[in-house]
Amino acid sequence: MADYPLSKFHFQVDWGGTRLGFTEASGFTVETETIEYREGASPEYHKIQMPGMQKYTDITLKRGMMLSDNEFYDWWNTVQLNAIERRDITIKLLNENHEPVVTWQVKNAWPTKVESTDLKADGNEVAIETLVLKHEGLTVTYE
């Protein structure tokens, strides 16, 4: 049996709301910021590089718009100054048996942006809405 890379089209998102089908989930980037330092008496004429704090990009979820479904906006409307409904989000890449092979755990997510679909008179696409999330951590587990 040949080994192939994983396909990315079969996934599930548990986001704390109704079980929905998402068309896209992106933004799984973790970065370690760099601290540059040089003491005044150093014989080297350059700075040393040290690992600093971790930085995470925004998570973006996209889905087809459905009649009478306003859950993205309902969650976004909970955002008030220093009072935000935070949720832990789980995104699972699934195999052909619908079993998780990679899991992304997003910690303390909250909506920072909801974007409705664009409208196009000559278009022939599904109406897609977008939810952008800030969060405080991302862990990846390979099953």
SULZI-V123646 format. One record per pair of residues at least 4 apart in sequence whose ideal C-beta (glycine too) atoms are under 6 Angstrom apart, sorted by the first residue. I is the first residue (numbers start at 1). J is the second residue. Records with the same first field share a line. If there is no record, write none. Layout:
# SULZI-V123646
I->J + J
This chain:
# SULZI-V123646
10->94
11->93
12->92
13->22 + 25 + 91
14->90
15->89
16->87
17->71
20->63
22->61 + 63
23->62 + 63
24->62
25->61 + 91
26->60
27->57 + 58 + 59 + 60
28->104
29->57
30->56 + 138
31->55
32->51 + 54
33->52 + 53 + 55
34->49 + 52
35->50 + 52
36->47
37->48
38->42 + 47
56->138
58->132
59->106 + 133
60->132
61->131
62->128 + 130
64->126
65->117 + 127 + 129
70->74
72->114 + 131
73->114
75->111
76->111 + 114
78->85
79->84
84->110
86->108 + 110
87->109
88->107
89->106 + 109
90->105
91->104
92->100 + 103
93->101 + 102
94->98 + 100
95->99 + 101
100->143
101->143
102->142
103->141
104->140
105->139
106->135 + 138
107->135 + 136 + 137
108->135 + 136
109->133 + 135
110->134
111->131 + 133
112->132 + 134
113->132
114->131
115->130
116->129
117->127 + 128 + 129
